[in-house]
């Protein structure tokens, strides 16, 4: 399945906000912090125009899709699943996205970005309830325990990340630094996403 391979900075410039797609580099070397980055990408990036309602809906959907690193087909699938569940479709959508394995690995601090988290999972360096899972879209639930193989705990990169992770873990997760194990304490709420997203705009986009 196709995946975006271009510049991550272009995506942030298009949405006119930091999406933190490159981990720590977004804090130290972000295009949005430079004069050129104030404009959108492309030759018409500097042009200013009033956004229509449709454009606002589209931009919020695109922002969410890019934050979680999904194709349009994948994102639409999550929306359709969320629509069939009880409760608010928008809230259901954000909860489903937050409970993806690659996102949880990122939220636990075992990767510096969601892109790196997908690589960690794809390479078989994540265990769920002591079983190897190498599918980034794997859906977690309350009570699941996410850890890494013993040999991976000695990796220099993971050791550096673990030193920072204890203060950044959200309330719906718990992390045991000594065991390098994270537990899904409960389902997250829509307000506990890794980045502010107005899910109602996304619902309105797909409802048209």
C-alpha positions in Angstrom: 0.0 0.0 0.0 1.3 3.4 -0.9 2.7 5.7 1.8 3.9 9.3 1.7 7.6 9.4 1.2 8.1 13.2 0.8 9.3 15.8 3.2 7.5 15.7 6.6 8.1 19.5 6.9 5.9 20.1 3.9 3.0 18.4 5.6 3.4 20.7 8.7 3.7 23.7 6.5 0.5 22.7 4.7 -1.4 22.4 7.9 0.3 25.5 9.3 1.2 23.8 12.6 3.7 21.4 14.1 2.5 17.8 13.7 5.7 16.5 15.3 6.3 14.0 12.6 10.1 14.0 13.0 10.4 13.5 16.8 12.9 15.7 18.6 14.0 17.4 15.4 10.6 19.2 15.4 11.8 21.1 18.5 15.3 22.0 17.3 15.1 22.3 13.5 11.5 23.0 12.4 10.7 24.7 9.1 7.8 26.5 10.8 10.2 28.4 13.0 11.9 29.8 9.9 10.7 32.7 7.7 10.1 30.5 4.7 8.2 28.0 6.7 5.5 30.6 7.6 4.0 30.1 4.1 2.5 26.9 2.7 4.5 24.7 0.4 4.5 25.3 -3.4 4.6 28.5 -5.5 1.2 29.6 -4.2 2.0 28.9 -0.6 2.3 32.6 0.3 -1.2 33.4 -1.1 -3.8 34.3 1.5 -7.4 33.4 1.1 -10.4 32.8 3.3 -11.0 29.2 4.0 -14.5 27.7 3.1 -16.3 25.4 5.5 -15.4 22.5 3.2 -11.7 23.5 3.3 -11.7 23.6 7.1 -13.3 20.1 7.3 -10.7 18.8 4.7 -7.8 20.3 6.5 -8.8 18.8 9.9 -9.2 15.3 8.3 -5.9 15.6 6.5 -4.2 16.8 9.7 -5.5 13.8 11.6 -4.5 11.4 8.8 -1.0 12.7 8.7 -0.5 12.7 12.5 -1.3 9.0 12.6 0.6 8.2 9.3 -2.4 6.7 7.5 -3.4 6.5 3.9 -6.9 7.8 2.9 -8.2 4.3 2.6 -7.0 3.3 6.0 -8.4 6.5 7.6 -11.7 6.0 6.0 -11.9 2.5 7.3 -11.4 3.7 10.8 -14.1 6.2 10.3 -16.5 3.5 9.1 -15.7 1.3 12.1 -16.2 4.3 14.5 -19.5 5.1 12.9 -20.9 1.6 13.7 -19.9 1.8 17.4 -22.2 3.2 20.0 -21.6 6.8 21.1 -20.0 9.7 19.4 -18.5 8.8 16.0 -15.8 11.5 16.4 -14.8 10.3 19.9 -14.9 6.7 18.7 -12.6 7.5 15.8 -10.0 9.2 18.0 -10.0 6.4 20.6 -9.5 3.8 17.8 -6.5 5.7 16.5 -5.0 6.2 19.9 -5.2 2.5 20.6 -3.2 1.5 17.6 -0.1 -0.4 18.7 2.3 2.0 16.9 0.7 5.0 18.6 0.8 3.4 22.0 4.5 2.6 21.5 5.0 6.3 20.7 2.9 7.5 23.7 4.9 5.2 26.0 8.1 6.9 24.8 9.6 3.8 23.2 10.0 5.7 20.0 10.6 9.4 19.3 8.0 9.7 16.5 5.1 7.7 15.2 7.1 6.9 12.1 9.9 5.4 14.2 7.2 3.6 16.3 5.9 1.8 13.1 9.5 0.7 12.3 10.0 -0.6 15.8 6.8 -2.7 15.5 7.5 -3.8 11.9 10.9 -5.1 13.0 9.4 -7.3 15.6 10.7 -5.4 18.6 7.4 -5.1 20.4 5.6 -7.7 22.6 1.9 -7.6 23.5 1.1 -9.8 26.5 4.5 -11.5 25.9 3.7 -12.4 22.3 5.5 -10.7 19.4 3.2 -8.5 17.3 4.7 -6.8 14.2 1.5 -5.2 12.9 1.4 -1.4 13.6 -2.4 -1.3 13.3 -2.9 -3.9 15.9 -5.8 -2.7 18.2 -5.0 -2.7 21.9 -7.5 -2.8 24.8 -7.6 -2.1 28.5 -5.4 -4.5 30.4 -2.9 -5.3 27.5 0.8 -5.0 28.4 3.3 -3.7 25.9 7.0 -4.4 26.3 10.1 -5.2 24.3 12.3 -8.3 24.0 15.2 -8.6 26.4 17.8 -8.1 23.7 16.2 -4.9 22.6 16.3 -3.4 26.1 20.1 -3.2 25.7 19.8 -1.0 22.6 21.4 2.4 23.1 18.5 4.3 21.5 15.9 2.6 23.6 17.9 3.2 26.8 18.0 6.9 25.9 14.3 7.1 25.2 13.4 5.3 28.5 15.3 7.9 30.5 12.9 10.5 29.3 9.6 8.6 29.1 8.4 8.5 32.7 7.2 12.1 32.8 5.4 12.1 29.4 3.1 9.0 29.7 -0.6 10.0 29.5 -3.0 9.0 32.4 -4.6 6.2 30.5 -1.3 4.4 30.3 1.2 3.3 33.0 4.9 2.6 32.4 7.3 0.5 34.5 10.7 1.9 33.7 12.6 -1.1 35.3 10.7 -3.7 33.3 10.3 -1.5 30.2 6.6 -2.4 30.2 3.6 -0.3 29.5 0.0 -1.2 30.5 -3.3 0.1 29.0 -5.0 1.2 32.2 -8.2 2.3 30.4 -9.5 3.5 27.1 -8.3 7.1 26.4 -10.9 9.8 26.1 -11.2 11.9 23.0 -9.5 14.8 24.8 -6.3 12.7 25.5 -5.0 12.4 22.0 -1.4 13.0 21.3 -2.3 16.2 19.3 -5.4 18.4 19.4 -7.9 17.3 16.8 -11.5 18.6 16.2 -13.2 15.3 15.4 -16.5 17.0 14.7 -15.0 18.6 11.6 -14.0 15.2 10.4 -17.5 13.8 11.0 -18.9 16.7 9.0 -16.5 16.1 6.2 -17.5 12.4 5.7 -21.2 13.2 6.2 -21.4 15.4 3.2 
